[in-house]
Amino acid sequence: MNRLKTVVRRGFTGGGVATLLLAGLFVVGGEPGAVSTLVPAGWLGAVGVTLFLAGTRERLAIAGRTVGWPRVAAVGICLLAVGCGGFGLTQLGAFAVGSVPWLLTAALTVFAVGYFGWFARECWTGGRLLDAEIFAVE
């Protein structure tokens, strides 16, 4: 395994653990049974498990098919992008349209969704713009 691939895989493992811890904080600190607690906790839990599996397993058997870690990572990052976009859009209603906080929230949401979407595509295709060796499945 080359150095960059090791860094990416460790990043997925660490990101998965951190996201699972954040999901746990939502469960512990939130109102029990409230939708405002369950939706973010479920989303973060799904992202965390997916990224953790992508970082720790070379291949996964899903529905009788073997899937390499880059595809699993792409699904996790895509979930992260969709959740970030949804969260960002829900926050826009709290600010007056055209105000500085509204513009910053909109810009950060567009940037996060775009960046995560691009990186998910890179993982799914096995490195279109990034080095293909990073996404090699051994």
C-alpha positions as CSV (number, residue, x, y, z in Angstrom):
1,M,0.0,0.0,0.0
2,N,1.5,3.3,-1.0
3,R,1.8,6.3,1.4
4,L,-1.1,8.4,0.0
5,K,-3.5,5.4,0.1
6,T,-2.5,4.8,3.7
7,V,-3.2,8.5,4.6
8,V,-6.6,8.4,2.9
9,R,-7.6,5.1,4.5
10,R,-6.5,6.3,8.0
11,G,-8.4,9.6,7.3
12,F,-11.6,7.6,6.6
13,T,-11.1,5.5,9.7
14,G,-10.6,8.6,11.9
15,G,-13.4,10.5,10.2
16,G,-15.7,7.5,10.8
17,V,-14.9,7.3,14.5
18,A,-15.2,11.1,14.9
19,T,-18.6,11.1,13.1
20,L,-19.8,8.2,15.2
21,L,-18.8,10.1,18.4
22,L,-20.7,13.1,17.1
23,A,-23.7,11.0,16.5
24,G,-23.5,9.7,20.0
25,L,-23.4,13.3,21.4
26,F,-26.6,14.0,19.5
27,V,-28.2,11.0,21.2
28,V,-26.9,11.7,24.7
29,G,-27.4,15.5,24.6
30,G,-30.6,15.7,22.6
31,E,-34.2,15.5,23.5
32,P,-35.2,11.7,23.6
33,G,-37.3,10.7,20.6
34,A,-37.4,14.1,19.0
35,V,-37.0,14.3,15.2
36,S,-34.4,17.0,15.7
37,T,-32.3,14.5,17.5
38,L,-33.0,11.3,15.6
39,V,-32.4,12.6,12.0
40,P,-29.0,14.1,12.6
41,A,-27.9,11.2,14.8
42,G,-29.1,8.6,12.2
43,W,-27.4,10.6,9.3
44,L,-24.1,10.9,11.2
45,G,-24.3,7.3,12.3
46,A,-24.7,6.1,8.7
47,V,-21.9,8.3,7.5
48,G,-19.6,7.2,10.4
49,V,-20.2,3.5,9.9
50,T,-19.7,3.7,6.1
51,L,-16.4,5.7,6.4
52,F,-15.1,3.5,9.2
53,L,-15.7,0.4,7.1
54,A,-14.1,2.0,4.1
55,G,-11.0,2.8,6.2
56,T,-10.7,-0.6,7.9
57,R,-11.8,-3.1,5.2
58,E,-10.2,-3.6,1.8
59,R,-13.4,-5.3,0.5
60,L,-16.9,-5.7,1.8
61,A,-19.5,-8.3,0.8
62,I,-22.7,-6.5,0.2
63,A,-25.7,-8.5,-1.0
64,G,-23.5,-11.3,-2.3
65,R,-21.2,-9.0,-4.2
66,T,-17.7,-7.9,-3.3
67,V,-17.3,-4.1,-3.2
68,G,-13.9,-2.4,-2.9
69,W,-13.3,0.3,-0.2
70,P,-13.3,3.2,-2.7
71,R,-17.0,2.6,-3.6
72,V,-17.9,2.2,0.1
73,A,-16.1,5.5,0.8
74,A,-17.9,7.2,-2.1
75,V,-21.3,6.2,-0.6
76,G,-20.3,7.6,2.8
77,I,-19.0,10.8,1.4
78,C,-22.1,11.2,-0.8
79,L,-24.3,10.7,2.3
80,L,-22.2,13.4,4.0
81,A,-22.7,15.8,1.1
82,V,-26.5,15.3,1.0
83,G,-26.7,15.8,4.7
84,C,-24.6,18.9,4.7
85,G,-26.7,20.3,1.9
86,G,-29.9,19.6,3.8
87,F,-28.6,21.0,7.0
88,G,-27.3,24.1,5.3
89,L,-30.6,24.7,3.5
90,T,-32.6,24.4,6.7
91,Q,-30.3,27.0,8.4
92,L,-30.9,29.6,5.6
93,G,-34.4,30.2,7.0
94,A,-33.0,31.6,10.2
95,F,-31.4,34.6,8.5
96,A,-32.8,37.5,6.4
97,V,-32.4,36.8,2.7
98,G,-29.3,38.7,1.4
99,S,-27.8,39.4,4.8
100,V,-24.1,38.5,5.5
101,P,-24.9,35.4,7.6
102,W,-27.3,34.2,4.9
103,L,-24.7,34.6,2.2
104,L,-22.0,32.9,4.2
105,T,-24.3,30.0,5.0
106,A,-25.3,29.7,1.4
107,A,-21.6,29.9,0.2
108,L,-20.4,27.3,2.8
109,T,-23.3,25.0,1.9
110,V,-22.5,25.2,-1.8
111,F,-18.8,24.7,-1.2
112,A,-19.3,21.7,1.1
113,V,-21.7,19.9,-1.2
114,G,-19.5,20.6,-4.2
115,Y,-16.3,19.5,-2.6
116,F,-17.8,16.3,-1.0
117,G,-19.6,15.5,-4.3
118,W,-16.3,15.9,-6.2
119,F,-14.4,13.7,-3.8
120,A,-17.2,11.0,-3.8
121,R,-16.9,10.9,-7.6
122,E,-13.2,10.5,-7.3
123,C,-13.6,7.6,-5.0
124,W,-16.3,6.0,-7.1
125,T,-14.4,6.3,-10.4
126,G,-11.1,5.3,-8.8
127,G,-9.2,8.5,-9.3
128,R,-10.2,10.6,-12.3
129,L,-8.2,13.7,-11.3
130,L,-6.3,12.2,-8.3
131,D,-3.7,9.5,-8.6
132,A,-5.4,6.1,-9.4
133,E,-2.9,4.3,-7.0
134,I,-4.6,6.0,-4.1
135,F,-7.8,4.1,-4.8
136,A,-6.3,0.7,-5.7
137,V,-8.0,-2.3,-4.2
138,E,-5.5,-5.0,-3.4
